[in-house]
Amino acid sequence: MSLVASALLALGLLVAPPVAPPAAAASGGLYTKADATYAVDPTNHVVHVSVAVVAINRTSNKTSATTITRYYYDRAGFGIQPEAEDVRATSRGRALSVSVRPRSGFDEAQVMFGRSLFYRQSISFRMEYDLPGKPPRSPSNIRVLSAFVSFYAWSFGDLGSVRIALPAGFVPSELGSPMRRTTDSRGRVVLSASGITNVSTWYADLTADLESALTSIRLQLPDSEPIVVRAWPEDAAWQRQVVDLLTRGAPELEKVIGQPWPVNGTLDVREIHTPLLEGYAGFFRPDIRLIEVSENLDPLVIVHELSHAWFNADWYAERWVNEGLADSYASLALTDLATTYEPPDTAQRTDAAAFPLLSWPPPGRIVDKATQARERYGYAASYTVMKALLDELGPDRMGQVFAATVDHTIPYRGAPAPEKVTGDTDWRRLLDLLEQVAGSKQATQLFRAWVVPSAEIGALDDRDSARKAYADLVAAGAGWQPPFAVRSPMAGWTFDAAQKRIADARGVLATRDQIAAAAAPLGLAVPADLKTAYEASLTDLGSPRDLANRELAALGPLREASDALAADRDPLVVLGLFGSEPARELDAAKAAFTAGHLDEAVADAAAPKASLADAARLGRERAAAAGGVGVALVVVSGGGVFLIRRRRRRQRAILAPEVAVTPAVMPPVASAAVPAVPAVPAGEPPAVSEETRPYATLPPHSEPADGGREQPEGRES
C-alpha cells in the first residue's frame, strides 16, 4: 500500500447535495415531486440524467377587507452536480428557459415555467442534463468508460425517487443511502430508491466494473508465475507504464531482495479510480493475489506495490516494517533501472504528527487532515528507518535477514544448523536478525528513536543487558558456541531466564578452563565431548556441567600417577619394576581420558601407581633370590641393572648369553650410589674374572649337557 501524493481526498466520491433554494417566500411554498433517472451510457462516455418534476403551488391567497393577495411561482430551483452539462427543460414539448449559477459545492439550476403558477396550480416538466465522464487523471471524479463507471447521484424536490440504470454486464457497488437492486428485461442492473423525503442529505456513490471489457496483457517473466495487467481501454498510457515497470521491476526486485518471486499463482494488477482507494495510491491484497494501482502515473507507486509481493504480513507482522521496506526497495530498484521518480518523503522525529511506529494503526479511510498527517508521517518515518538500515547493511546483508525470515530460523546462531522458530516475525525478531545475523550497529538506536513506545523501552534495556552478557559468553567460549539452552530465551526475549542460563554456561566454561590448565602438564587437552555436550544443551546446562566436573576429577588420578612415575626411585624399586611398563599404563589412561572414557581413564591411572607400590616388595624378593645363588645387584648410572653371581674360585667362568637392557624403562639412579661397570674396548673379547661375570638377568638353572661333568679347562660353553 502507498499513500496518494496529492492533496487529501474527501470520503467517498463527493458529498451530499445542499438544500435547493426556494422559488419564492410564501407560507405554503412550492411543493415539488421529482423522479430522477440516471442512465449510464459508456459508449458515449456520459450519464444522462432525466428528472420528471411536478410542481404545485401550496401558498394560499390572503384576503383582507379590501384586498386579496395572491402568491405565485414562475420558476423552481434545483441543486445539481457542478459537472452537469447541457442543462435543459421541457413541458409538454415546450422548451423552458433554464439558468445555471455556480454555488459552493453545487450548481443551482433555475427552471422558468413560462407562466405564473398560482395557488393550487401545478406544472409538469422534465429537467435533463448530462454528467460527462472525464478522462483518466482528470480532476473530475466522474468516469464513464467502457469498462468502468464512477459517478454520484442526488435526489431532487420535496419528495423524490431515484433510478440508476447500468448496461448489461456491469457489476455495481454503491455507497451512501440504501437502494434496491433489480435486473430489468434488457439485462440491465437497476438500482432504485423511492419515497425519499430527506432529499437534502440523500446521495449514492456508485462505481461499476465490466471486467470483460478491460484490456488484458499477460506477462510471463523468467522464473515466476504469470502477471496479468488489466487496464481501462481508454488509458493506453497507464497500461504501457505498468507493463514496462513490472517487466523490468520484478526481476530487479528479485535480485536486490535476494529472494525468488514469492507469489504462487497468477497475480492480477488492475487500474483503479483514485478516489476508490480512499486516500491511498495503491493496495496489495495477498489473499486474492491482486494489486490495485491508481490511474495516476507514478513509477514509485507501481514498484512499491509490486514489492509488497515480498513485503507483506507473510514476512513481517507490523505494517511499518513492510511499508518502509517497500518504499526503500522500490527506490533502490528504480535507481538501478535508471527510471525517473519522485523519491519518498523522509521524516523528523520532532514532526508535529510524530508517533512511535508501533502505534501506527492499520490503513483506514483518510477523511480529514489529522488522518492524512498521521498517514504521511507513518510512511515517511518507516522509510526513514528502513533506508538507514539498507544504507548501512547493503542489499547483501539485508538479504541474509530476509533469508532467515523466510526460513524461520533463530537469530542467535550456534554450532549446529540454525534451529527453526515459530510465530510471526515481529519487530523484536527483526531487531535480533538485523543485529545477530546482519551485524547492524545502529538498529537498536533506530528502534529506540522511531519504533518503540516509551512503555516498552524497558524491554530494550533488559535486552541490552542480556546481549552484553551474551557477548561476554561468546568471547569466553573462545570458539565454543552458546548452546540452544541460552540462545532460545535470548530469541524469545525472556531475559531473566537467559541471564540465568548464561551464568550456568559461564560456570561450565570456567570448569573447562580448569580442565585445560590441569591437563596441559600431562600433555593433554580438554576432551572434545565436553564441547559437544556444551553446544548441544537444549534446555539447561546440567549435562555439560556434570561432565566437566567428572573430567576435572578424572585428572587427579592421572596427575598423581604421572608425579609418581617421575619421582626418584630406590634401587629395590627399580629392580621390582624391571620387566614392567608403568609408563605405558599411564599412556593408556591418557588415551582413555582424551576419548572421554573417564571411568576407564581413572582405572588405568591406578595401574602404574599399583606397580610402583608393589615394586619395592618385588625388588626385595628378587634381590633375596639372587643372594641365595651368590648374585649381587649393581645399578649403573644409565639405569641398567646387573646381577653378579659369585662362584667358587676353582670353577671356570661360564659366560651367560647377552640380554639387551632397555634403560629407558626405569628412571636413572644417581651414579654416586654405585660405581659404573667400565666399558670393554671394541674388538677384543672381554676379560672375564673367575670371580665375577655380569648378567643382565638370572639365567634359569640347568644341568650341563654332559650330565654335570665339569668341562675341561680352557674351553667355554
Steps between C-alpha positions, in 0.01 A plus 500: 500500500622851426367844579355733238749780455236758408273697730255336739204335333155518653332187629316332219468667164320814597275636771125512542324785316403825667139609540357645181404869540125577519322647197331772703439603857154381592343314790397187306784508256548324169475127542688285250497129436800384295572157351862486380651246262874460442570307180864395454624518142860363481500514122476878508676531839213679665226458762167637381292650780126550460285644778123489462359780719151589612490842670195615702447841655383442859509862609143605555360844425461759777174693516442824689199729515602678186763285326588149398872416494587222260839324504648339196818328380653536161807277553645218703861460615694174526849421624678295236850358470758765405623270221156518330497607138227581247235573762157534339130470584177439311130501584254330265747532214566864578852601589537678829769751575771376739772702668793344687704680763793354696466470873731359766525129424213491248336683216156655530273435201199738472223362277267776374135387471417751229191598699390581851401211718228610746357326803416134433622528145763251383738443217671190372834524330815304440846627585786325324876529501811291445780395732793453260763248596843655514822335382736328744698727728265792448391701807141385466400187684251394234612218271278340238723257319440185307619288796447731798240746621518735794262782589270619776124542500277750682129519561288807430186678617305458822413141427715304264602171352821393329559234239847410369525279192826327402566315174492122513817343641604785729535401864416796724616592846339786683554700814269743668126476537339155462372390161322194364665296224307331218559391142266618227387316189799629304747353747585837645571529869265756654556665837200684640374690799159657544310707753804713569413785734846591625607610156755747634707218657424211267784391271651196333861450397503243225776313326460215256741272319469308180794265536458346159568839343838551671810462290711208613872449450661185638862528609702183535818609674799268549466260794169646617130442481303706244403862561185624326462875451140617458435860397225724373497492120501880494826520702781368282756718684435327834520160338833576332664630817376220723601227254844654460565540873373155588705338224821670611419548867410145606840349403678799652314466829573128504869581460532772765274324753682174448188284506315338209158613382274410794150497350352157429255538216407779263528854636244753373597865470202729438445865433269665750338838536700700751215597738410135545830453681372736769809715512762242401673445168491122492424181689650153498259226604703181548199289591355538149828574318386844387679832464280806450689800370361850464451639153767757585830439324748462785794259455570486873142393576507225237829346618409561865186290460693237306754472783215412736503161331795444737438753774165409650359333810640165387845641579457765769219559744513878529373736235787748536759233418336399172425857390850621582658208315267543201595866460871431555525216251275667243733800511806275472355309205395814313844652551666185366261508203589864432132597522400851600277510805407721790673354809302432817479761771722469805396600851632669809430353841397851608223529240171621642328177394780274631417179687681171573463282194367210706198725564421538128152354449390293201404695188162667502314766310679831492212731585663803660824689533597328825469158339694616199780642718520175695524289185759725340718482810461123525621446145780754527627373836489136389700587191748703705575204729524237228705716266753557780528125556528426128768768462695349791471133411460500124284255304723198569485514880135604494452194280630287787224644718239417238635146458477441875148646498385271221667195656367586849841446656614621840690832506749376759712244318694213656719213385229293325290616207271785615195366678147583386282746688122530501261793497498824305815697436421809702718803571686317778613215278576742218724702734682182603545397137634840404763489774579130547482390136577814299723673758325838516655743745217753501181292496434530874556874491259538207236286669531700821462830317229415246323174574451408864260691728629614838299230678712230333842664526565293813503187286780652292693580818471139618603384155808724500614351831438143385674557168810630678505189717446290188789670318724438802394134492591473131841653572556269799403204284811556284341311213244309703162625377222576749254210532135513405419503871642855502404610150135401528408737787705772333297462182177483701584819690472321837809668628479391865521138388769588248715667766475193726594266217789727405630480858470120488686493169776720641536247781553219249759707315680579825526127577616442143783748557593318821508176305724657236740631766517164678530302178779704340788367723390150407516584130121478476220728380134536595313198358290580194189349652471788748475753217242282329296466818521873568392611152224238484326599826134561422325585825765543771873470564478207742648239268814693395547625857501144635730382222743783564513421869567131425777585257663734748479231768646238266813708452590455868595132473682564171703778656580285806613211279716731291659655809570156645671379182714813487625468862850364597501122573674274745721233333273229628202679337696516177567127527135434575388699195743319273305328225177709557384810303309739732554792259295318238226451754497878554488556123195274483335705774571821307355354181185396681463852643540660159237265359260594780512160671540645845439187707752313290750786535472496878540121508800512265661773709489273803711231325837684496444610860439137596811392313708754688343406830586130446845560349687521833365164613572341167848651500577355843382160392713513189803614696451226759467238231814624335694495827421131550700415190779746561365788297561867576303804373672777312312809375688709246450865428314431177237305687630159400471221751760226526489194719843363587532136609796395717651155427763273644852607404578160356195502264555635155295798404196440286390800297123544494328588174475872442161655577422850381416753769264788434602775741207721398260272683635606841598844622877546551649462845777733607840370395651591836308216662673218314802531267440424138634191330785604267440460131685227308706616202354400169665224303633296793324228700412614849741407774276305729613443856468159650339675793224703323298503182233754402142385438217710388256252642522186707520209253284202578677219685606213272723197506797472264435306185753235602310406811668751724860418432731791514628630164874482439694809582551743216158425344196713550142421432 
